[in-house]
Amino acid sequence: GRLTMTKLSYENDDLTVFYDPEVCIHAGDCVSVLPSVFDVAKKPWINVDGAPHKKIVEQIKQCPSGALGYKLPKGV
């Protein structure tokens, strides 16, 4: 990921995932529901290729703290 303020971004051609460590409350929802994408034991801990982008977006919307965000490429 690259650093923009405190937000980190992880991307592929279908999706960019943003993560703000200062906002994260470590609820663990993302890790327990989509461990193929969100795995704190790995570096980087977010693998945007770990699941279909629609599933990742659905999980990001469930984030209780708002620490996770996303952006889809234009035209998607």
N, C-alpha and C positions, 0 to 999 in steps of 0.2 A: 504494500500500500504506500501511498505517498501522503505526506503530512500537509494539511491545509488547516491552519489554525490548530485546533485540537482534533479535527476530524480526519480519519483515515479513510482511504477509498480502495476498493478492490473491484476489478472490472474484467469483463470479457466483452465480446461483441454484442451480447444480448442485454447486458445489465451492468449497472454500476451500483455497488453497495457502499453506503457510508456508515462509519461507526465513530461515535464520539465517546471515548473512554471516560471523560469527565461527567457525562450524563448517565452512563450505565450504572444500574443498581444491582447487577449480577443476579437477576431473578432466575436465569438459567433456562427460560422457556425455549429460546432458540436452540440451545445445545441439546436439550432433551427431545425436542420434536424433529429437528433436522441435523443430527450429528454428522452427516456426510458433508454438510456445508459449514456448520459452526462447531469447531473443535479446538478448545483452548489448549490442548496438548500440542497442537501443530503450529508452525510458523510458515506463512501467515495463518491465523486462526480462522479466517473466513475464506472458504474455497467456493468461489462463484460458479465453478464448473461442477459442484457436488450434487446438484439437483436441477430440474427444469426451472427456468427463471420465474415462471408463474408461481411455483411452490415457494420459492425464496421470497418473492414479493408478499405472498399471503402471510408468511411467518414474520416478516418485517413489520407488517401492519399490526401484528399481535404484541409487539414489543411494549411492555408496560411503562418503560421509562422514556421512550422516544429516542434512545441512543442509536438505534438503527434507522437508516433511511435508504432510499433507492432512487435511481434515475434510469429511465429507459431511453434507448437511443431514439432519435427523431424518426418518426414513421412507424414505430412499433406500438 
